[in-house]
Amino acid sequence: MAERGAPTCRLLFIFMFFVFFFFFSSVMSSRDEMELLLSFKASINDPLGFLSTWNSSVDFCNWYGISCTNSSHVSSIDLSGKNMSGQISQALFGFLYIQEVNLSSNGFSGEIPGTISLCSSLRYLNLSNNNLTGSIPRGSVSELVALDLSNNMISGEIPADIGLFSRLKVLDLGGNFLVGKIPNSIANITGLEFLTLASNQLVGEIPPELGRMKSLKWIYLGYNNISGSIPMEIGKLTSLNHLDLVYNNLTGEIPSSLGNLTDLRFLFLYQNKLSGLIPSSIFGLEKLVSLDLSDNSLSGEIPELVIQLQNLEIFHLFANNFTGKIPRALASLPRLQILQLWSNKLSGNIPKNLGKQNNLTVLDLSTNNLSGEIPETLCNSGRLFKLILFSNSLEGEVPESLSHCRSLRRVRLQNNRLSGELSREFMKLPLVYFLDISDNNLTGRISDRSWDMPSLQMLNLARNGFFGDLPPSFGSSKLENLDLSGNQFSGSIPESFGNLSELMQLKLSGNMLSGDIPEELSSCKKLVSLNLSNNQLSGHIPTAFSDMPVLGELDLSQNQLSGKIPPNLGGVESLVLVNISNNHFHGSLPSTGAFLAINSSSVAGNNLCSGDTTSGLPPCRRFKTPVWWFFVSSLLVVLMLLALVTFAIVFIRRRAGSKLKRVENEDGLWEMQFFDSKASKSITINGVLSSTIEDNVISRGRKGILYKGKSKKEEMQFVVKEINDSNSISSNFWTEFAQFGKLRHPNVVNLIGLCRSQKGGYLIFEHIEGKNLSEVLRSLSWERRQKIAIGIAKALKFLHCNCSPGMVVGNMSPEKVIVDWKDEPHLRLSPPWMVCVDFKCIISSAYVAPEARETKAITEKSDIYGFGLILIELMTGKSPTDTEFGVHGSIVEWARYCYSDCHLDMWIDPIIRAVQASNNQNQMVEIMNLALQCTATDPTARPCATHVLKTLDSVLRSSSCIFSP
């Protein structure tokens, strides 16, 4: 019995040993996983306390965000959107059984740990919407199905071995700073279904090898710099339902092979450089829901084949070169909601039944050559809210059906040939906030009908044939912009206009209005622009106009006004443009504010006098008693003596610093002059020459090299500009520089010294610790951009108005602006004689005014043009050197279009869009308005630097500005 029992005992012992071994291994493994989790916790910040349960007293499988397998191993970590930050620890990828990691929508920074490739069981990794940097880790994770690294700050190239992620179905690397080409090896991921590489800086062509990825359902490569043509091989991806290649530099024709993508629902190719016709095969994609080919150079006619797209909801072909008629077939698309064909060369009538069977919400056919009448059926869906038909040759009356289209919100019918009267019902549309029917042939009285448009913010009836009295109200307390100019209105200006508390712009010019200007208009505290010119108004200027806090433009010219100009009107700080010409005013012109340097044409045709010769008015006669004259004379003598003493002291102190010195060293005889006393004591010729070494180079230009220098004595930092071409130095070198060296302004980089010998010369500038505006612009908040704009404007006003003679910057670009750590801008100037030394350098800049390229003359107005471009760049984030402006041709024309017909969200820099407040929106619109004035094609239409600064200062001190259309 004992012998038979021995094998049984041995088997029992072996069984118990293995049970104990595996239990012990499991305990150790669990302990290791807990240590890894605690190590990860220690490396991050958790301000909201989501990881408070992560401690050894609780089973880690019950910790927040942790899921485990049946064998109690960590299988998933999900901490998405928990406001966590810090660096991702390598411990995160030390788990043997983990399948999912989701840390998206947090604030994690640093690089992605390279140990990710050791995590062989991982299937889903989502690190999107963080602040991760560095490059994409090399290697692969064999089981990975979904990889999402989008919306971080990852840089470098897409690894060439990306194709090793052979099991991926989802790859999203969009919204980073990736560069280089799309690697061909990506085509080895044959099971990939979703590919997103959008919003990077990728270049090169789209690899034709993508045609091998038969499982692809989604391709998003937009917002890069991809060039070349669209590969015809993409037509082999028959499972594709979403193709997005927008905002690239794609050229050539749209391949007809795209017609093979029978499952395609979304095709977006806008903002490229595609040309030729739309392939007829595209109109065979019967599942298409959205087709957007806008902002290209496509041509030809839009075929009637569009009738095959019965599922189409959005159809965008705007900003191309399409000709011919709008196809009648569009009226037969039952699901069509948004149709935008603006800015083409389309002609003929709008299809008669358009809207009858459609589900239209947005219709924009503006800027074409369309004729005929507006169809009655456009609003049959009852959902049309945006109707844009301006700048065509449309005729007839405004359709009666539109008067009952209560869904309408935005209506722009200006610049056509519409006639007839507005119906009573049209004036009662409840949701319309923007109505522009200017520049037509509309007639009739509008005062004998009750306006009831409670949402109205912008109303433009200008340049029509309306007559009779002005209506006392338009039924809206929200009205911000009212333009009734260029009609035949008569009678007086209603006192009730003073109740328009939100009004920012009022234009009543070019009518036959009479009577007094109502005092009540001064109650419009947000009014920025008031134009009552070319009427028959009489009486005085209301004295209460002096209490309007943001009034910037006032035009009362060509009336029958009389009396004196209210003295306090010149004290309105915001007022920058005044025109009171051709009235019957008498007395003296105020010598303050906007009247101080007023143009003579703005005050002509009155009986005024002035003490300012720039106004062109005769001097005012003043009678003084002998006692008064003696007192004034005595005071002037005392002031002159004080000024002479002060000047003498300053002159003596400065002379020591600005005196011309001759210094000899081993390189020969040098002539030196300093304009700063500290610099004259600290900087020597040896210090200057020793700074001109390769390690100290800041930048190189056609006319010299910039070096960073530091004096041994007092360790004063300075910048040295080497003048390459010593022959370009004029004979009166020192005389010119003596004037240039005297310039002192906090927003101008000051010249503090210079030196010259037979071999060449050096300019010595103060050192500003900072970066060029072009380097930091995209990282700046709206408040910081405001400060920079104000600082540059102050510098321009100083150079143009306070210097005698006035100075110009020449190439007014972001590279000329240094921004210090306090966000204070500093303009880098070239001496007067260097501005025009090499004009090729100047005209090659994208910031030079158009007339300067033709006349080769740089003026103050050229600087204003460049400043306008900088303002546009500060607001939009776009540069004049960008190539994405399509049919608009230039950033200025694009900005003009956006300002007049786009919502703010369409053109404002996305970096500042998310944090803007409602008052900031108004500021941005007003500043864009100023930028467009600065970039006017006609130099004489551009404001002066003083006007620019006053306008900026007024806008940024107030939350009230011109309406945003």
Secondary structure as UniProt FT lines:
FT   HELIX           2..42
FT   STRAND          44..45
FT   TURN            47..48
FT   TURN            50..53
FT   TURN            56..57
FT   HELIX           60..62
FT   TURN            64..65
FT   STRAND          66..68
FT   TURN            70..71
FT   STRAND          74..78
FT   TURN            80..81
FT   STRAND          85..87
FT   HELIX           90..93
FT   STRAND          100..102
FT   STRAND          107..111
FT   HELIX           114..118
FT   TURN            120..121
FT   STRAND          124..126
FT   STRAND          131..133
FT   TURN            142..143
FT   STRAND          146..148
FT   STRAND          155..157
FT   HELIX           160..164
FT   TURN            166..167
FT   STRAND          170..172
FT   STRAND          177..179
FT   HELIX           184..188
FT   TURN            190..191
FT   STRAND          194..196
FT   HELIX           208..212
FT   TURN            214..215
FT   STRAND          218..220
FT   STRAND          227..228
FT   HELIX           232..236
FT   TURN            238..239
FT   STRAND          242..244
FT   STRAND          249..250
FT   HELIX           256..260
FT   TURN            262..263
FT   STRAND          266..268
FT   STRAND          275..276
FT   HELIX           280..284
FT   TURN            286..287
FT   STRAND          290..292
FT   STRAND          297..301
FT   HELIX           304..308
FT   TURN            310..311
FT   STRAND          314..316
FT   STRAND          321..323
FT   HELIX           328..332
FT   TURN            334..335
FT   STRAND          338..340
FT   STRAND          347..349
FT   TURN            352..356
FT   STRAND          362..364
FT   STRAND          369..373
FT   TURN            376..381
FT   STRAND          386..388
FT   STRAND          393..395
FT   HELIX           400..404
FT   TURN            406..407
FT   STRAND          410..412
FT   STRAND          419..420
FT   TURN            424..425
FT   HELIX           426..428
FT   STRAND          434..436
FT   STRAND          441..445
FT   TURN            454..455
FT   STRAND          458..460
FT   STRAND          465..468
FT   STRAND          481..483
FT   STRAND          488..491
FT   HELIX           495..499
FT   TURN            501..502
FT   STRAND          505..507
FT   STRAND          512..516
FT   HELIX           519..523
FT   TURN            525..526
FT   STRAND          529..531
FT   STRAND          536..539
FT   HELIX           543..547
FT   TURN            549..550
FT   STRAND          553..555
FT   STRAND          560..563
FT   HELIX           567..571
FT   TURN            573..574
FT   STRAND          577..579
FT   STRAND          584..588
FT   HELIX           593..595
FT   TURN            596..597
FT   HELIX           600..602
FT   STRAND          607..609
FT   HELIX           613..615
FT   HELIX           626..658
FT   STRAND          661..665
FT   TURN            666..667
FT   STRAND          668..674
FT   HELIX           677..682
FT   HELIX           685..691
FT   HELIX           694..696
FT   STRAND          697..701
FT   TURN            702..703
FT   STRAND          704..710
FT   TURN            714..715
FT   STRAND          717..723
FT   HELIX           726..728
FT   TURN            731..732
FT   HELIX           733..741
FT   TURN            746..747
FT   STRAND          751..756
FT   STRAND          761..766
FT   STRAND          770..772
FT   HELIX           773..776
FT   HELIX           777..779
FT   HELIX           782..797
FT   HELIX           798..802
FT   HELIX           814..816
FT   STRAND          817..820
FT   TURN            821..822
FT   STRAND          825..827
FT   HELIX           832..835
FT   TURN            836..837
FT   HELIX           839..843
FT   TURN            846..847
FT   HELIX           850..855
FT   HELIX           860..876
FT   TURN            880..881
FT   HELIX           886..888
FT   HELIX           891..901
FT   HELIX           904..907
FT   HELIX           910..913
FT   TURN            914..915
FT   HELIX           918..934
FT   HELIX           939..941
FT   HELIX           945..957
//
